[in-house]
Amino acid sequence: MGKSRRKHSREFKLEAVKQAVEHGRTVSEVADSLGINRNMLARWKREFETDGTLAFPGNGRLTEVEEENRRLRKELAVARQERDIPRKGRGLLRERKELRFQFIRDHREIFE
């Protein structure tokens, strides 16, 4: 079996990056002293340099940009559905009731 995956808290990551940045130690030195992989610490350092205080939001929590991106994708999906429903229905609304409701039943899973 492989190794189990360790999870590190936000505070641990910030402290590790702080040691590498503020105390003038190399990433290798800090990683070896903490018992973590050098590549992992280098990735944490890059993420901290990119996102600053917003780095390492935690499990399931998104950064502001990712949250806005998710929200906009949902809005776009709704807009596309609203646009596509009349296209697929075409002249169906002028048909008999049975045909209109059959169309709704046939396409229910698409537009839920």
C-alpha positions as CSV (number, residue, x, y, z in Angstrom):
1,M,0.0,0.0,0.0
2,G,1.1,3.6,-0.6
3,K,1.7,6.2,1.9
4,S,-1.2,7.9,3.5
5,R,-1.6,11.5,2.5
6,R,-0.8,14.1,5.2
7,K,-2.8,17.2,5.5
8,H,-1.2,20.4,6.7
9,S,-3.0,23.3,8.3
10,R,-3.0,26.7,6.8
11,E,-0.9,28.0,9.8
12,F,1.7,25.3,9.2
13,K,2.0,26.2,5.5
14,L,2.2,29.9,6.3
15,E,4.9,29.3,8.9
16,A,6.9,27.1,6.6
17,V,6.8,29.7,3.8
18,K,7.7,32.5,6.3
19,Q,10.8,30.6,7.4
20,A,11.9,30.3,3.8
21,V,11.1,33.9,2.9
22,E,11.7,36.0,5.9
23,H,14.5,34.1,7.6
24,G,16.6,33.8,4.5
25,R,16.8,30.0,4.6
26,T,16.6,27.9,1.4
27,V,13.5,25.9,0.5
28,S,15.6,22.7,0.9
29,E,16.7,23.6,4.4
30,V,13.2,24.4,5.6
31,A,11.7,21.4,4.0
32,D,14.3,19.1,5.5
33,S,13.9,20.6,8.9
34,L,10.1,20.2,8.8
35,G,10.1,16.7,7.2
36,I,8.2,17.7,4.1
37,N,8.9,17.4,0.4
38,R,10.9,20.3,-1.2
39,N,8.6,20.5,-4.2
40,M,5.6,20.9,-1.9
41,L,7.2,23.8,0.0
42,A,8.2,25.4,-3.3
43,R,4.6,25.1,-4.5
44,W,3.3,26.7,-1.2
45,K,5.8,29.5,-1.7
46,R,4.7,30.2,-5.2
47,E,1.0,30.1,-4.1
48,F,1.8,32.5,-1.3
49,E,3.6,34.9,-3.6
50,T,0.7,34.8,-6.0
51,D,-2.2,35.0,-3.6
52,G,-0.7,36.6,-0.5
53,T,-2.9,36.5,2.5
54,L,-5.6,34.7,0.6
55,A,-3.4,31.7,0.0
56,F,-4.3,28.2,1.3
57,P,-8.1,28.8,1.7
58,G,-8.7,25.2,2.9
59,N,-10.8,22.2,1.8
60,G,-13.8,23.2,-0.3
61,R,-13.2,27.0,0.1
62,L,-12.4,28.9,-3.0
63,T,-10.6,32.1,-3.6
64,E,-12.6,35.1,-4.6
65,V,-11.7,34.7,-8.2
66,E,-12.6,31.0,-8.3
67,E,-15.9,31.7,-6.5
68,E,-16.8,34.4,-9.0
69,N,-15.8,32.1,-11.9
70,R,-18.1,29.4,-10.5
71,R,-21.0,31.8,-10.1
72,L,-20.5,33.1,-13.7
73,R,-20.4,29.6,-15.1
74,K,-23.7,28.8,-13.4
75,E,-25.3,32.0,-14.7
76,L,-24.1,31.1,-18.2
77,A,-25.6,27.6,-18.0
78,V,-28.9,29.1,-17.0
79,A,-28.8,31.7,-19.8
80,R,-28.0,28.9,-22.3
81,Q,-30.9,26.8,-21.2
82,E,-33.3,29.8,-21.4
83,R,-32.0,30.5,-24.9
84,D,-32.2,26.8,-26.1
85,I,-35.7,26.0,-24.8
86,P,-37.5,28.1,-27.5
87,R,-35.2,26.9,-30.2
88,K,-35.9,23.2,-29.5
89,G,-39.6,23.8,-29.1
90,R,-39.9,25.8,-32.4
91,G,-43.6,25.7,-33.4
92,L,-44.5,23.2,-30.8
93,L,-46.6,25.6,-28.7
94,R,-49.1,25.8,-31.6
95,E,-49.5,22.0,-31.6
96,R,-52.0,19.9,-29.6
97,K,-51.7,19.6,-25.9
98,E,-50.5,16.0,-26.0
99,L,-47.5,16.9,-28.3
100,R,-46.5,19.9,-26.1
101,F,-46.5,17.9,-22.9
102,Q,-44.7,15.0,-24.7
103,F,-41.9,17.5,-25.6
104,I,-41.6,18.6,-22.0
105,R,-41.4,15.0,-20.8
106,D,-38.8,14.1,-23.4
107,H,-36.5,17.0,-22.5
108,R,-37.1,17.2,-18.7
109,E,-33.6,15.8,-17.8
110,I,-31.9,18.4,-19.9
111,F,-33.6,21.4,-18.4
112,E,-33.8,20.5,-14.7
